[in-house]
Amino acid sequence: MEQGRGLNTDEHLSAGAPAIAVGSTILGHGRWRISFHGQGNHAGTTLMSDRCDPMVAAAETVIDVRRLARVQPEARATVGRVEPVPGGTNVIASRVDLWLDVRHPEDEVTAALVEDIWRHAQQAALSEGCTAELTEESLSGTVHFDPQLAASLTEAVRRNAPAAPLLPTGAGHDAGVLAATVPTGMIYVRNPSGVSHAPEEHVEDDDAVLGVHALADALEDLL
């Protein structure tokens, strides 16, 4: 299933386009941890002017992540997890960790965007009297599916849906991991909601049947 809106944009639907596509690439993506270190202290006894609060630096960085990603075409950058230490309601944190997910079709752009975010994070830390450190936790380059296999899949899919497009995806898939060892490819069917990792994600039965027929044709061709 296509996990985004690649097959259900207004333009795509108004053209009567099919609810199926062939994968072309998986966007390169990585995950980084930014740790902000400040001075843990009592929320009630510490004046605002006396604070070295890493939560403030982390919050400014979260806003910067969105701002910087929005001006870079095709980039996606997300902070989906923030952990303060010790995490008490009446305590100024001594450390705040945030996890950053960045994706782009071009690996050089991904690296440049992370560097830009990191530079702003350091500035945010400095302005609060804190320090920051960056740790790369994972990094996967853009995966281009096997062109010969993609051509075979496209030929098979277009027997059932002549206008089926080649479609990149920003989601990670097992096929991207396996591509380093064996030729891989993917067939997508439409996710009508365009929402993934949430209860709204689903596939219509007719679209699933179309995908099964296309896959069966592709396997028959390969055999």
FENBELGI-V26594 format. One line per field, one symbol per residue. burial: I if it has 24 or more other ideal C-beta (glycine too) atoms within 12 Angstrom, else O. A space follows every 50 residues. Layout:
BEGIN
burial: ???
END
This chain:
BEGIN
burial: IIIIIIIIOOOIOOOOOIIIIIIIIIIIIIIIIIIIIIOIIOOOOOOOOO IIIIIIIIIIIIOIIOOIIOOIOOIIIIIOOIOIOOOOOOIIIIIIIIII IIIIIOIOIIIOIIOIIIOIIIOIIOOIOIIIOIOOOOOIIIIIIIOOII OIIIOIIIOIIOOIIIIIIIIIIOIIOOIOOOOIIIIIIIIIOOOIOOOO OOIOOOIOOIIOOIIOIIOOOOO
END
